Amino acid sequence: MIFEAMKARKIKRADLARMTKIDFSYLDRLLKGKARFNEQNIETISKVLGILPWGEPAPIPVRITHSGKFEDPQLPKDRKLDYLAIPIVEPRVAAGNPETVTSEQVIDIVFIHRRALKRRSVRDYICTYVKGDSMSPVLRDGAIVCIDTKARPEGKKVPKDSIWAVRKDDGTVVKHIQVQEKSILLVSENPAYDIESVTDSDVIVGRVVGAWQNLA
C-alpha cells in the first residue's frame, strides 16, 4: 500500500510529488481520497514506490492491462481504466462523517476499479479494519472492510446475509442486523457472541460492500 511503501522507503509527500512529477497539491488530494486516481497516476506512483496497485512488491515496472472479455458493450472503447481511491481509517474515525476525515487520520489508501463498485464516485465510502472475532469466520480480525455510508435498510427489509457497520462507544463494528418495530438487533456471525439490541437507528454507519483479508 502507498503509505507503507512511502514509510519503508522514507519518502515524504514532497519527495513523491517530485519523483512522480505530480503537482503536490493534487497528490495531496489523491492521498486524502479527495481526488480520483486514473491509470497514469497509479502506474507512475507504483513504479516509483516499487509496488503493484493492490500492494504487493513489484519486481518489474507495472503495466496495468485488462481483458475485453468482461467489458460492458455500453462503455466507450477509448476510455482509460479508472480506479477509485478510498481511505482506510481507524474504526473510531470510520464512525464519523467520511467527508471530515483529515490526512492525519488516513492510515492508507485502497484502489478499487469503478466497475467493481458499479459507480464513478466513492465520496461516501470509507474503509476500516475489523477488530475481534465476532464476525469470524466470514470476517476475521484484521480484515479490511469498505463501507457505503449512505446505505440504509429500507424499512424492515434487510438483504439476507448483508453486513453492516454499526457505531458503538469504541468505534465502528460490523454485524448482521435485524430491524424490528422499535429496535435493531446486532447479530454476530460467531455464535459465541450474544445478540445485542439497540433502539437508536442512528447507530448504523452504512453497509459493508467489500472486504479483503488473508486466507491463511
Secondary structure, 3 states (H helix, E strand, C coil): CHHHHHHHCCCCHHHHHHHHCCCHHHHHHHHCCCCCCEHHHHHHHHHHHCECCCCCECCCCCCCCCCHHHCCCCCCCCCCCEEEEEEEECHHHHCCCHHHCCHHHCCEEEEEEHHHHCCCCCCCEEEEECCCCCCCCCCCCCCEEEEECCCCCECCECCCCCCEEEEECCEEEEEEEEECCCCEEEECCCCCCCCEEECCHHHEEEEEEEEECCCC
